[in-house]
Amino acid sequence: MSYSACNSIIVQSDAELSAAEAHGLATGLLCINDQADSAYWLAELLQDSDSVNDENQYMLVRLFEETRRLLGSDEFEFDLFLPEDDISLVEQAEALKSWCRGFLFGIGSGASGAKWPKEARDILKDIAEFTKLDANAEGEEDEQAFMEITEYLRSAVLLLRDELGNHSRDNDDIDDDFID
């Protein structure tokens, strides 16, 4: 599914999110609980919107389930769901900020007040900082920075999935000093 097709579905439903933020939300939920239900995600995603027809709902559920599959893959296939490369860097940067907001919301929605390892907390702080990026990006230097941030996020998400998804099953490695 293309980003623009998914974004159109979400915009048509009057959801106050973009496809990037919706994907971030799904990713955050799945990092906390790889068994998360797509119905919960859809309810969060479309809570204040008009109903979505069955075909579009099916497409959104496919996005959620594909995200689950990619997160669980041993092939490092997961990637952020952002606008295509032919879209302006400004729009891509805005989508990246939205993805980060959605991810943090998904993590928060799926978390139950647990203490997490320091490395996980540091990554979450980085992601929170990315929500404040200056989206007025242009030029080769900004493009390079954008690519580095997306690659960092891609790797960080997979690390967080391992760390946060396992925290409830194995609390032996958790730093008791939750707040630095």
N, C-alpha and C positions, 0 to 999 in steps of 0.2 A: 504494500500500500504506500502510495506516495504521501509525502508530508502535506502537500497542497490539498489532496483529496480528503485526508483525515481532518485537516483544519477546516475545510468547507463544511463537513458534517457537524463539527463542533460549533462553528459560527452559526450555521442554520438552526441549530437547536437552542440558540440564545444562551448557551453556556458562557460564563464570563471568563473562560480559559481559552488558551490556544492549544494546538496539538502538541506543542513542545511541553507546555505545563501539564497537560493530561498525561503525556508519556513519563514526565518526571514523577508525577503522582503515582502512576502504576509501578515505576521502577522502585520508588521508595517503599511502597507497600510490600513489594515482592522481596526487597532486601531484608525486611524485618521478618516476613513470613512467606516462604516460597509456596505455601499452600493457599495464599490469599485468594479470595473469590472475586471473579470479574464482576459479579453483580454488585458487590460492595463498592468497587471502583466506579462502576457506572453510576451508582446512586450518588457518590461523592461528586463525580464529574458533572452530572446533569441535574443536581438537586434543585436549582432555581430556574430550570429551563423547560421549554416545551418538550413534549415527548418526541422521541426519535423513532422513525419508522423501523420496521424489523430488519430491512436490508442494511441500513446504516448502523443499527445496533450490532448486527452481526459483524460488520467491518470493524467496529470499535473493539468488540470482544476478541476478534482475530488479532488486533494490535496488542491487546493485553496478553493473550496467550503466546504470541510470538515473542514478546518481551520476556515472559517467563522462560520460554525455551532458550532464548539467547543468553539470558543470565545464567542458566544452568549448564550451558555448553562448555565443554572442556577445550573448545577450539578458539576461545577469545573472540567470539563473533559479535558480542554485544556492542552497540553503538548508540549514541544519543539520537533521538528522533528530532532532527532540526530541518529547517528549510534547505532545499537543494542548493548546491554551490553557485548556481546562476542567479540567485537572489542576492540583493545588496548585502554587504558586510554589516551595515547598520541593522537591517532586519534580522540577520543571523545572530548578531550580538544580543538584540532584544529577545529573540527566541531562546538563546542560551540562558539569559537571566530568568526568563519564565520557566525554563526547564528546571533550573536550580530551585526556584520557589516551589514548584510542584513536587520536586524530590524531597525537599525538607518537610513539606506538608505531609507527604506520604509516609516518611519516616515517623513523624509525630503522630500521625493517625494510627500507625501500626504498633507504636511503642507503648509500653505499659509502665513507664516510670523506672525502667531498669537502669542500672549503672553499666556503662560501657567502657571498654578498654580506652586508654588514653589516645592511642593512635586513631581510633574511630572518632573520638571527640575532636581531635585535631583536624581530621578530614572534613567533618561536618562544619567546623568553624570556617575552613577554607571555602566550602560550598556556600555558606552564608555570605561570605565576602564577595563571591562571584555574583550574588544578586544585586550588588551595588556597582557593578562595572559600568563604565562610561560607554554607552552604546554608540556614540558618535565616532565610530571607528572608520578609518579609511587608510588606504595605502598598504604597501607590502609589509611594513613592520607590524601593523595592526593585524593583518591577515595571519602572519606568522604567530603572533601572540594568541590569536583566536584558536588556531590549530593546536597550539601547545596546551591551552586550557581544556579544549575538548578531549585531547588525548589523556591529560591528567584525570579529568572527570571519568572517562571511560575506565581507566585502571582503578581509580578510587572506588567507583561503584562496585566493581567486582570484589575488591578487598573488603568493602563494607558489607557486602552480601555475606561473605564468609564470616566476618567478625560479628555482625549484628544478628544474623540468622542463627548463629550458634550460641549467642550470649545466654539465651534462656536455657539451653541444654547443658552449658558448661561454664559455670561462673568462676572457675579456678583461676583464670587469667585476668580477671577484672581488677583494675586499679580502684581501690576504695576511695581515692580522692577524686570524686566526680567533678568538682569544680576546681580549676587551677587557681 
